[in-house]
Amino acid sequence: MQAAIAHAGAAPSWITLELTESLLMQNSSAYLERLHAIRALGVQLAIDDFGTGYSSLAYLEQFPVTHIKIDRSFVTPLDDPRRAQASSTRSSRLGVRSA
């Protein structure tokens, strides 16, 4: 990945690698090490469709993600603004941006 970034003349921070929640839940130690190595390059990591699978914000703490793209089905039940705010606050405490 580092060679491809250099060849393209791109800054690593310009790149966001999107991963699905189900892919992250496979959680092998080798996979987790690769994610940390990719993140160490400066590449952004995003979880796409969060809320369609395991959906634990606490579980995400072990992953070096920078963005969470929350699936609409996860937030639709949050018709109470206080519940929606609590979910957003938890993401912020993890140091990730949610969309």
C-alpha positions in Angstrom: 0.0 0.0 0.0 2.8 2.4 0.8 4.4 1.9 -2.6 1.0 2.5 -4.3 0.5 5.7 -2.4 4.0 6.9 -3.3 3.6 6.0 -6.9 0.3 7.9 -7.1 2.0 11.0 -5.5 -0.8 11.1 -2.9 -0.6 12.0 0.7 -1.8 9.1 2.9 -4.2 11.3 4.7 -6.1 11.9 1.4 -7.0 8.2 1.3 -9.9 6.6 3.3 -10.1 2.9 3.3 -13.7 1.8 3.9 -14.4 -1.5 5.6 -17.7 -3.1 6.4 -18.7 -3.8 9.9 -19.0 -7.5 9.1 -15.4 -7.6 7.8 -14.2 -6.0 11.1 -16.1 -8.6 13.2 -13.9 -11.4 11.7 -11.2 -10.0 14.0 -8.1 -12.1 13.6 -5.0 -10.8 15.3 -3.2 -10.6 11.9 -6.0 -8.6 10.5 -6.0 -6.2 13.4 -2.2 -5.8 13.0 -2.6 -4.9 9.3 -5.2 -2.3 10.2 -2.9 -0.7 12.7 0.0 -0.8 10.1 -2.3 0.9 7.5 -3.4 3.5 10.0 0.3 4.1 10.9 0.9 5.1 7.3 -1.5 7.9 7.8 -4.4 6.3 5.8 -7.9 7.0 7.2 -10.0 4.0 8.1 -13.8 4.1 7.9 -16.4 1.6 8.9 -19.3 1.6 6.4 -22.8 0.4 7.2 -22.3 0.4 10.9 -25.4 -0.8 12.6 -26.2 -3.7 10.2 -24.3 -6.4 12.2 -22.8 -6.6 15.7 -23.2 -2.9 16.3 -21.3 -2.3 19.5 -19.6 1.0 19.9 -17.6 -0.3 22.8 -16.3 -3.2 20.6 -14.9 -0.6 18.2 -12.4 0.7 20.7 -9.9 -2.0 19.6 -10.0 -0.8 16.0 -7.9 2.1 14.7 -10.8 3.6 12.8 -11.2 7.4 12.1 -14.7 7.4 10.7 -18.0 5.6 11.2 -20.6 5.7 8.6 -23.8 4.8 10.5 -26.5 2.8 8.6 -29.9 4.5 8.6 -31.5 1.3 10.1 -29.3 1.8 13.2 -30.5 5.3 13.9 -34.1 5.1 12.8 -35.2 3.8 16.2 -33.5 6.9 17.8 -36.6 9.0 17.5 -35.8 10.5 20.9 -33.1 13.2 20.4 -31.5 12.3 23.7 -30.8 8.7 22.5 -29.4 10.0 19.2 -27.1 12.5 21.0 -25.9 9.7 23.3 -24.9 7.6 20.3 -23.1 10.5 18.7 -21.3 11.4 22.0 -20.1 7.8 22.3 -18.5 8.0 18.8 -16.9 11.3 19.7 -15.4 9.8 22.9 -13.9 7.0 20.7 -12.2 9.8 18.7 -14.0 9.0 15.5 -16.3 11.0 13.2 -19.7 9.7 12.5 -21.9 10.3 9.5 
